[in-house]
Amino acid sequence: MPKRLDYGNMMHAAMRTLIQDVLKLVSEEGLPGEHHFFITFDTTHPHVELSDWLRERYPEEMTIVLQHWFDALEVRNTGFSVTLNFGDQPESLTVPFDAIRTFVDPSVEFGLRFETQEIDVDELGEADEIVEIDKPTPDVTPIAPERKSASDADTPSGDAEVVSLDSFRK
């Protein structure tokens, strides 16, 4: 049994499961109402699959938009694949859930940001184990999703509130 529960990674896993559930629902029933997603992911992740020209154009991270035109959205336990339109050229992408950095639905001002932070638990003091439960709310950072993709040029950029899960880590 571990010395401590790793709440940060457990929360990240739960939030990735939320994204999986949302994308699975959309793959089965389509996008409801005004919902649309900005998904930023790490293109250097070893299991990201995209064409060579997209990897050259986005060597570190890429933001895709799922809104007006996307096809073949397939959701698995480890990630999703989708075909998007880049300047009238359909391209298939495969994105593992653990490569996702942000997931934003500006239509309802919802967003998640995954930040990696290596912490040496042996360096934490005893006081760091105590979590105050009377704090008002976690840090919420409003962001406007960056438009790094040509997949949906007509999409308006909206503000969304993104909860940084690392704010819960000590």
Buried (B, 14 or more C-beta within 10 A) or exposed (E): EEEEEEEBEEBBEEBBEEBBEBBBEBBEEEBEEEBBBBBBBBBEBEEBEBEEEBBEBBEEBBBBBBBEEBEEBBBEEEBBBBBBBBEEEEBBBBBBBBBBBBBBBBBEEBBBBBEEEEEEEEEEEEEEEEEEEEEEEEEEEEBEBEBBBBBBEEBEEBEBBBBBBBBBBE
